């Protein structure tokens, strides 16, 4: 299976082409907080050129759907949908939390993995994975106190941009967690691997926001209709 993976959800603009028989054919990741819209399509073009493959030869397109930046998610998902439509291939969406956790579950699936992304305002986007990669706590946004309560019931490894805050708030009576990775975006190679392993029939990717946008319409400023 040949998969084009795309990630613009968080602090990187990244793409990779994976052939499950030959391995990763090409990969590029640029750290960035803004500018994904301008950077993504040229980056995808470079990756596809390096992989020496046409879009029509892909089997599917995988894209991270969140949680993450509202703007970044729309950029990546729109690109994935457009490429899938033009190439006549399916597009599937993958959680950024699952992508963060995947390499550590593959390394050791007997110890809990807590994926935590900084959601600001003393909150994190959180998912807890247990033995065999089974979800123990489903994706959610949580205040730090609740995040610790949900995460500290067993020995755990922490991954994601919110793990330093989570580790600092960990209860002293519990076994200290191990911060295994505090990077700001998942590895694009693992997004590709998850995309290859995903079941068929996912449907078109949709954003996983987990919270409403900070900017809200001001009802008082609206003009009265005539």
C-alpha positions as a printed NumPy array, in Angstrom:
array([[  0.   ,   0.   ,   0.   ],
       [  1.185,   3.501,  -0.865],
       [  0.136,   6.305,   1.47 ],
       [  0.63 ,  10.051,   1.332],
       [  0.53 ,  11.388,   4.9  ],
       [ -0.085,  15.054,   5.725],
       [  0.185,  16.883,   9.053],
       [ -0.464,  20.585,   9.642],
       [ -2.375,  20.244,  12.915],
       [  0.189,  21.616,  15.346],
       [  3.756,  22.969,  15.239],
       [  4.91 ,  21.484,  11.935],
       [  4.073,  21.301,   8.27 ],
       [  4.897,  17.773,   7.178],
       [  4.28 ,  15.156,   4.513],
       [  5.573,  11.676,   3.782],
       [  5.053,   8.905,   1.246],
       [  5.077,   5.365,   2.614],
       [  5.156,   2.162,   0.599],
       [  4.404,  -0.687,   2.992],
       [  6.592,  -3.038,   0.96 ],
       [  9.541,  -0.679,   0.434],
       [  9.364,   1.606,   3.476],
       [  9.323,   5.404,   3.563],
       [ 10.003,   6.736,   0.064],
       [ 10.204,  10.407,   1.046],
       [  9.544,  12.609,   4.045],
       [  9.845,  16.276,   4.99 ],
       [  8.862,  18.152,   8.139],
       [  9.247,  21.892,   8.733],
       [  8.724,  23.244,  12.278],
       [  6.295,  26.179,  12.192],
       [  3.51 ,  27.764,  14.18 ],
       [  2.015,  29.766,  11.285],
       [  2.233,  29.743,   7.515],
       [  1.041,  26.171,   6.89 ],
       [ -1.221,  27.263,   4.045],
       [  1.649,  28.751,   2.073],
       [  4.13 ,  25.971,   2.841],
       [  2.056,  22.813,   2.436],
       [  1.492,  22.361,  -1.309],
       [  5.119,  23.091,  -2.313],
       [  6.237,  20.691,   0.429],
       [  3.913,  17.956,  -0.843],
       [  5.198,  18.528,  -4.387],
       [  8.792,  18.067,  -3.204],
       [  7.938,  14.885,  -1.307],
       [  6.081,  13.403,  -4.258],
       [  8.973,  14.265,  -6.591],
       [ 11.472,  12.684,  -4.225],
       [  9.314,   9.561,  -3.951],
       [  9.048,   9.466,  -7.759],
       [  5.379,   8.601,  -7.644],
       [  2.258,  10.036,  -9.248],
       [ -0.793,  10.91 ,  -7.162],
       [ -2.778,   8.385,  -9.212],
       [ -0.477,   5.608,  -7.959],
       [ -1.276,   6.276,  -4.303],
       [ -3.723,   3.997,  -2.478],
       [ -4.893,   6.514,   0.109],
       [ -4.202,   9.895,   1.659],
       [ -3.95 ,  10.173,   5.449],
       [ -4.204,  13.461,   7.343],
       [ -4.165,  14.491,  10.98 ],
       [ -7.569,  15.822,  12.012],
       [ -6.855,  17.149,  15.49 ],
       [ -6.949,  18.209,  18.108],
       [ -4.813,  21.135,  17.06 ],
       [ -4.847,  24.588,  15.523],
       [ -8.173,  25.531,  13.923],
       [ -6.405,  27.067,  10.913],
       [ -3.805,  24.315,  10.62 ],
       [ -6.433,  21.579,  10.661],
       [ -8.436,  23.203,   7.889],
       [ -5.3  ,  23.566,   5.735],
       [ -4.292,  19.909,   5.987],
       [ -7.777,  18.45 ,   5.693],
       [ -8.643,  20.636,   2.692],
       [ -5.44 ,  19.559,   0.938],
       [ -6.066,  15.872,   1.671],
       [ -9.646,  16.056,   0.424],
       [ -8.619,  17.912,  -2.72 ],
       [ -5.832,  15.487,  -3.587],
       [ -8.094,  12.503,  -2.882],
       [-10.82 ,  13.895,  -5.118],
       [ -8.43 ,  14.675,  -7.97 ],
       [ -6.654,  11.31 ,  -7.733],
       [ -9.805,   9.279,  -7.169],
       [ -8.398,   7.814,  -3.943],
       [ -9.81 ,   7.632,  -0.396],
       [ -8.741,  10.102,   2.294],
       [ -8.777,   9.138,   5.963],
       [ -8.389,  11.182,   9.128],
       [ -6.177,  10.302,  12.086],
       [ -6.018,  11.78 ,  15.579],
       [ -2.898,  13.736,  16.479],
       [ -3.042,  12.159,  19.944],
       [ -2.907,   8.657,  18.445],
       [ -0.033,   9.716,  16.185],
       [  1.93 ,  10.998,  19.195],
       [  1.372,   7.76 ,  21.101],
       [  1.89 ,   5.252,  18.268],
       [  5.692,   4.833,  18.347],
       [  5.718,   4.287,  22.102],
       [  2.844,   1.812,  22.02 ],
       [  4.745,  -0.065,  19.309],
       [  7.862,  -0.05 ,  21.497],
       [  6.088,  -1.264,  24.655],
       [  2.34 ,  -1.846,  24.8  ],
       [  2.331,  -2.965,  28.437],
       [  2.79 ,   0.481,  30.031],
       [  0.259,   3.288,  29.708],
       [  0.957,   6.09 ,  27.249],
       [ -0.554,   9.507,  27.954],
       [ -0.698,  11.842,  24.943],
       [ -1.167,  15.451,  26.015],
       [ -1.196,  18.561,  23.82 ],
       [ -0.996,  22.061,  25.285],
       [ -4.472,  23.586,  24.803],
       [ -3.562,  26.818,  26.654],
       [ -5.523,  28.329,  29.544],
       [ -4.046,  25.633,  31.868],
       [ -5.726,  22.896,  29.817],
       [ -4.547,  19.974,  27.695],
       [ -6.   ,  17.83 ,  24.963],
       [ -5.675,  14.349,  26.414],
       [ -5.924,  10.681,  25.535],
       [ -4.724,   7.756,  27.648],
       [ -3.737,   4.435,  26.053],
       [ -3.395,   1.235,  28.066],
       [ -2.22 ,  -2.32 ,  27.464],
       [ -2.245,  -3.275,  23.805],
       [ -2.912,   0.328,  22.767],
       [ -6.485,   0.182,  24.067],
       [ -8.011,   3.59 ,  24.787],
       [ -8.541,   4.064,  28.53 ],
       [ -9.493,   7.752,  28.369],
       [-11.03 ,   8.974,  25.114],
       [ -9.848,  12.219,  23.477],
       [-10.971,  15.278,  25.425],
       [ -9.964,  18.697,  26.644],
       [ -9.272,  18.776,  30.364],
       [ -8.142,  21.189,  33.039],
       [ -4.797,  20.201,  34.535],
       [ -6.33 ,  18.848,  37.741],
       [ -8.691,  16.576,  35.806],
       [ -5.945,  15.56 ,  33.376],
       [ -3.737,  14.406,  36.246],
       [ -6.611,  12.536,  37.878],
       [ -7.334,  10.705,  34.62 ],
       [ -3.68 ,   9.92 ,  33.896],
       [ -2.054,   9.073,  37.235],
       [ -3.903,   5.862,  38.1  ],
       [ -1.023,   3.712,  36.789],
       [  2.637,   4.027,  35.729],
       [  2.725,   6.092,  32.554],
       [  4.852,   7.515,  29.787],
       [  3.993,  11.033,  28.651],
       [  4.236,  12.357,  25.1  ],
       [  3.205,  15.619,  23.45 ],
       [  3.559,  19.363,  23.902],
       [  1.595,  19.395,  27.17 ],
       [  3.55 ,  16.769,  29.073],
       [  5.874,  19.079,  31.003],
       [  2.88 ,  20.798,  32.606],
       [  1.275,  17.446,  33.291],
       [  4.446,  16.026,  34.839],
       [  4.859,  19.107,  37.05 ],
       [  1.329,  18.634,  38.439],
       [  1.702,  14.856,  38.962],
       [  0.756,  13.784,  42.519],
       [  3.761,  13.08 ,  44.736],
       [  2.185,   9.897,  46.114],
       [  2.001,   8.336,  42.626],
       [  4.851,   6.751,  40.723],
       [  6.541,   9.574,  38.776],
       [  5.74 ,   9.512,  35.058],
       [  8.403,   9.256,  32.391],
       [  8.414,  12.089,  29.866],
       [  9.406,  10.289,  26.692],
       [  8.807,  13.041,  24.135],
       [  7.755,  16.69 ,  24.514],
       [  7.869,  17.608,  20.827],
       [  5.265,  19.927,  19.352],
       [  4.071,  17.675,  16.508],
       [  3.88 ,  13.932,  15.867],
       [  6.36 ,  12.128,  13.63 ],
       [  4.993,  12.219,  10.091],
       [  6.293,   8.695,   9.46 ],
       [  3.949,   7.373,  12.123],
       [  1.035,   9.275,  10.626],
       [  1.788,   7.394,   7.415],
       [  2.012,   4.044,   9.213],
       [ -1.291,   4.614,  11.   ],
       [ -2.795,   5.61 ,   7.678],
       [ -1.671,   2.359,   6.104],
       [ -2.987,   0.303,   9.029],
       [ -6.398,   2.005,   9.251],
       [ -9.49 ,   0.078,   8.247],
       [-11.355,   0.971,   5.072],
       [-14.57 ,   2.967,   5.144],
       [-13.453,   5.822,   7.368],
       [-15.274,   8.403,   5.28 ],
       [-13.999,  11.889,   4.491],
       [-11.738,  13.328,   7.215],
       [-13.348,  15.9  ,   9.524],
       [-11.735,  18.185,  12.114],
       [-11.572,  16.931,  15.702],
       [-11.643,  20.276,  17.503],
       [-12.692,  19.149,  21.044],
       [-13.535,  22.734,  21.977],
       [-15.248,  25.75 ,  20.474],
       [-13.107,  28.477,  18.886],
       [-11.888,  31.279,  21.142],
       [-13.299,  33.897,  18.763],
       [-17.08 ,  34.136,  19.057],
       [-19.523,  36.361,  17.151],
       [-20.66 ,  39.415,  19.104],
       [-24.436,  39.384,  19.139],
       [-24.611,  42.979,  20.358],
       [-22.723,  44.193,  17.295],
       [-25.064,  42.618,  14.766],
       [-27.22 ,  44.875,  12.648],
       [-30.94 ,  44.452,  12.988],
       [-32.611,  42.852,   9.983],
       [-35.27 ,  44.828,   8.124]])
